[in-house]
Amino acid sequence: MQKSTNSDTSVETLHPTRQGAGAVQMRIKNANSHHSRLSQSKSMILTDVGKVTEPVSRHRRNHSQHVLKDVIPPLEQLMVEKEGYLQKAKIADGGKKLRKNWSTSWIVLSSRKIEFYKESKQQALSNMKTGHKPESVDLCGAYIEWAKEKSSRKNVFQITTVSGNEFLLQSDIDFIILDWFNAIKNAIDRLPKDPSSPSRNLELFKIQRSSSTELLSHYDSDIKEQKPENRKSLMFRLHHSASDTSDKNRVKSRLKKFITRRPSLKTLQEKGLIKDQIFGSHLHTVCERENSTVPRFVKQCIEAVEKRGLDVDGIYRVSGNLATIQKLRFIVNQEEKLNLDDSQWEDIHVVTGALKMFFRELPEPLFPYSFFERFVEAIKKQDNNTRIETIKSLVQKLPPPNRDTMKVLFGHLTKIVAKASKNLMSTQSLGIVFGPTLLRAENETGNMAVHMVYQNQIAELMLSEYSEIFGSEED
């Protein structure tokens, strides 16, 4: 051992053989505390020739980084809104349909995304800490809806992302699935439709900034320690960013002026610049425009299904390709000539999917809101004959477009049931598919789970007693 001293410190160098091969220890002791065992020590481990692993710096700024990392959790953990077990099935990946396989997943909902873990809760939390990345769903621009027709299980809803991924979530316990549906829907509604929206990025930046003032001071000190040429480059980027912000503000200002001056939708429709839509319009509006009581598109779809889809397994229950359905929807809305015998519509599930979408997007369902409670009261009646007569009376009181479209649709569905031995679609199956689509309350609140039962039962009764309910009416 060699020992050297000066006025301030003493340094002891221990021979490598006494500390282990390849290791050198330096002990730095303050001259004023020769007898203190609390002196600082630093170790340098020689891993390769000429390479030294630097000791951990005790600089205050670097130390604050470690403190922040340990004390402040990641943003995703700060914004966790809900977590728990649900049944999950991924049925599409990037628009490509997948085989439906149900599995139990631990689900974590944050303000922007949902994460699916295959393991138990304890393992999932452990993986979060170790940086393991679970399957993740970005909720920006996503769409959520109840999807009874997608599964024979009860309480199923579907999440569709902008990238074409589709997930089914399910629980047998009504209040749990309702709570999850509302939580995810609220999260989607709070997000911008565009995932790259600058307002969303600004929001995240504000959260990060409020997490720690020390983090910002660390960033500020980094700028001061940079070389002059680096500072100059940074200042140029900041100035350039400020210029971009100014340009964006000018664009926003011009857009606001344009929007306030733009003509109304009615004016554009009167001038023929915007055509009236089929999807999303009121049923009576479509019928008035076509001078009919049953929309032409509904008749076309029913004719195509009866021509080549009555024997298809799972007709109306199996979903068609969403992108192709949207293409069909666009053509119908543009009032282009529609030929459902064209090869691009050869998948009959695309036609049935478009028909269900038409009824689902009606501003007011086929069973008008004002009749909802009356139909529910009718289905509650104990005597079957009284139940049928009451519903028959209600159907006769419906507006002509609703009544006639209902008669055509349920008449078509009775032909589906007649082929149940081949298509495996019973009255109960079709009731599950069409009940919530055709019949729903105007304000769906806590009674949603109860309404589901009545919606299905009403649709089933309309099918099973079709001739009794509609038979006395003139064709």
Beta strands, then each sheet from edge to edge (+ up, - down):
strand 1: 2-5
strand 2: 9-13
strand 3: 23-30
strand 4: 41-48
strand 5: 51-52
strand 6: 80-93
strand 7: 96-97
strand 8: 103-110
strand 9: 113-117
strand 10: 135-138
strand 11: 143-146
strand 12: 156-160
strand 13: 166-170
sheet 1: 1+ 2- 3+ 4- 5+
sheet 2: 7+ 6- 8+ 9- 10+
sheet 3: 7+ 6- 13+ 12- 11+
end
